[in-house]
Amino acid sequence: MAPPDKVNQPVTTTTAPDTTTEVETTTTEKPTKEPTTTTTMATTTTTTTTTMATTTTEKPETTTEEPKCANGEAYQKGEDGKNYCCPKGESLQKVMDGKPICCKNGHELKGIFKEEPKCCERDSRYYKEYGACCAKGRVYQTYGSVGQCCDDDGSTLKRASNGKVICCEANTTPLVAPDGHMECCLAHHTKVELDPQRKYKCT
């Protein structure tokens, strides 16, 4: 009877180590999931920060762009790259103290006289001491405090009997018609009349 009891004991001892190994395998699976959760949260935070920064930068650029032009005006680009408003049919010549100076087409800015811009025809002559422009073939003449452009043929300003001045050639004298019209007449003429063809003539 003694030998059969010794055979049954080793069978029970072999089963116990297998149970211990299964417990160790289950414990290893838990830490693997925790790092994955941490990585997802970091990615979400970075995306939110980038979106907010982009929205803030766009606002100042939109406000400073183009001024509002009134009806009958159009945009003109200055040398500084900014847009300014000029009346239609005029072109931007210069920006002074942040304000545009515009001249009619065919004219250009010749100078500034007593803080006022002077726009003249491109081929005209500008007299900066008087702030006056004279067309091609004409010169600026003065009589006292009065000045105007005369033909460049030796004509000068002369004062008529009504106190007004007129450009007359050297050998002529200004005479005044009854309606106030002035003519330059030769020395032997005494008056100005309106003939039937409604033309003024010296008599």
C-alpha positions in Angstrom: 0.0 0.0 0.0 2.9 2.6 0.6 4.1 2.9 -3.1 0.8 4.3 -4.6 0.8 7.4 -2.2 4.2 8.6 -3.4 3.1 8.6 -7.1 0.1 11.0 -6.5 2.1 13.8 -4.8 4.2 15.1 -7.8 1.1 15.6 -9.9 -0.3 18.3 -7.5 3.0 20.3 -7.4 3.3 20.8 -11.2 -0.1 22.6 -11.6 0.8 25.5 -9.2 3.6 27.2 -11.2 1.3 27.5 -14.3 -1.2 29.7 -12.4 1.5 32.1 -11.3 2.7 32.7 -14.9 -0.8 33.7 -16.0 -1.1 36.5 -13.4 2.2 38.1 -14.6 1.0 38.3 -18.2 -2.3 40.2 -17.2 -0.3 42.8 -15.2 1.9 43.8 -18.2 -1.0 45.0 -20.4 -2.1 48.0 -18.2 0.9 50.4 -18.5 0.9 50.1 -22.3 -2.4 52.1 -22.6 -1.5 55.1 -20.4 1.2 56.7 -22.6 -1.2 56.7 -25.6 -3.7 58.8 -23.7 -1.0 61.4 -22.7 0.1 61.9 -26.4 -3.4 62.7 -27.6 -3.9 65.5 -25.1 -0.6 67.2 -26.0 -1.6 67.3 -29.7 -5.0 68.9 -29.0 -3.4 71.7 -27.0 -0.9 72.7 -29.7 -3.6 73.0 -32.4 -5.8 75.3 -30.3 -2.9 77.7 -29.7 -2.0 78.0 -33.4 -5.6 79.0 -34.5 -5.8 81.8 -31.9 -2.5 83.4 -33.1 -3.7 83.5 -36.8 -7.0 85.3 -36.0 -5.2 88.1 -34.0 -2.7 88.9 -36.9 -5.4 89.5 -39.6 -7.3 92.4 -37.9 -4.8 95.3 -38.2 -4.2 94.7 -41.9 -7.8 95.0 -42.9 -8.4 98.4 -41.1 -5.5 100.3 -42.6 -6.1 99.4 -46.3 -8.0 101.8 -48.6 -9.7 105.1 -47.8 -13.3 105.7 -48.8 -13.5 107.9 -51.9 -16.5 110.2 -52.4 -18.8 110.0 -55.4 -17.0 111.3 -58.5 -13.5 110.3 -57.1 -11.2 107.4 -57.9 -8.3 105.7 -56.3 -4.8 106.8 -57.2 -1.7 105.0 -55.9 1.1 107.2 -54.4 4.8 106.7 -54.3 4.4 105.2 -50.8 2.3 102.4 -52.2 -0.9 103.7 -50.5 -4.2 104.6 -52.3 -5.5 108.2 -52.3 -8.6 109.8 -53.6 -8.5 112.1 -56.6 -11.5 113.6 -58.6 -12.1 111.7 -61.9 -10.2 113.3 -64.7 -7.3 114.2 -62.4 -4.1 112.5 -61.6 -2.2 112.2 -58.3 1.0 114.4 -58.4 2.3 114.4 -54.8 1.3 113.5 -51.3 2.0 116.4 -48.8 1.4 116.1 -45.1 -0.6 112.9 -45.8 -2.9 114.7 -48.2 -3.0 114.1 -52.0 -2.4 116.9 -54.5 -4.3 116.2 -57.8 -4.1 118.0 -61.1 -6.3 117.9 -64.2 -5.2 115.6 -66.9 -2.7 117.3 -69.1 -1.6 119.4 -66.2 1.2 118.9 -63.6 2.2 120.3 -60.3 4.7 123.1 -60.9 5.2 124.3 -57.4 3.7 125.4 -54.1 2.9 129.1 -53.6 1.8 130.4 -50.2 1.0 126.8 -49.2 -1.3 126.4 -52.3 -0.4 123.9 -55.0 -0.1 125.3 -58.5 -1.1 123.0 -61.4 -0.2 124.2 -64.9 -0.2 122.8 -68.4 2.8 120.6 -68.9 4.4 122.9 -71.6 3.7 126.1 -69.7 6.2 128.3 -67.9 5.9 128.7 -64.1 6.9 131.9 -62.3 7.5 130.7 -58.7 8.0 134.3 -57.3 4.4 135.0 -58.4 2.9 131.6 -58.3 1.7 132.1 -61.9 1.7 129.9 -65.0 1.8 131.3 -68.5 1.1 129.2 -71.6 3.7 128.5 -74.2 4.4 131.8 -76.2 3.3 134.0 -73.3 5.3 135.8 -70.5 4.3 137.1 -67.1 4.1 140.9 -66.9 3.4 143.1 -63.9 1.9 146.6 -63.4 2.2 147.7 -59.8 0.6 144.9 -57.7 -1.2 143.5 -60.7 0.2 140.8 -63.0 -1.0 138.6 -65.9 0.3 136.8 -68.9 1.0 138.7 -72.1 2.0 137.5 -75.6 5.7 137.2 -75.9 6.0 139.8 -78.7 7.1 142.8 -76.6 3.7 143.5 -75.1 3.5 145.0 -71.7 0.7 145.7 -69.2 -0.8 149.2 -69.5 -3.5 150.8 -67.4 -6.6 152.0 -69.1 -8.9 154.9 -68.0 -11.2 152.6 -66.1 -8.3 151.6 -63.8 -7.9 148.1 -65.3 -4.8 146.8 -67.0 -4.4 145.2 -70.4 -1.5 143.8 -72.4 -0.6 146.2 -75.3 2.2 146.4 -77.7 4.8 149.1 -77.2 3.3 151.6 -79.7 -0.3 151.3 -78.6 -2.5 152.8 -75.9 -5.5 151.1 -74.1 -8.9 152.7 -74.8 -12.2 151.7 -73.2 -15.5 151.2 -75.1 -18.8 152.4 -73.6 -19.6 148.8 -72.5 -16.3 148.5 -70.7 -14.4 146.5 -73.3 -10.8 147.5 -73.7 -8.7 147.7 -76.9 -5.1 148.6 -77.6 -5.2 151.5 -80.2 -2.6 153.5 -82.0 -1.8 157.0 -80.7 -4.0 158.9 -83.2 -7.1 156.9 -82.1 -9.4 158.4 -79.5 -12.1 155.9 -78.9 -13.3 152.3 -79.3 -16.6 151.5 -81.1 -18.7 148.4 -81.9 -19.3 148.1 -85.6 -22.4 146.5 -87.3 -20.6 143.2 -87.4 -20.3 143.5 -83.6 -16.5 143.8 -83.8 -14.6 146.3 -81.7 -12.4 148.8 -83.6 -10.4 151.8 -82.8 -11.5 155.1 -84.4 
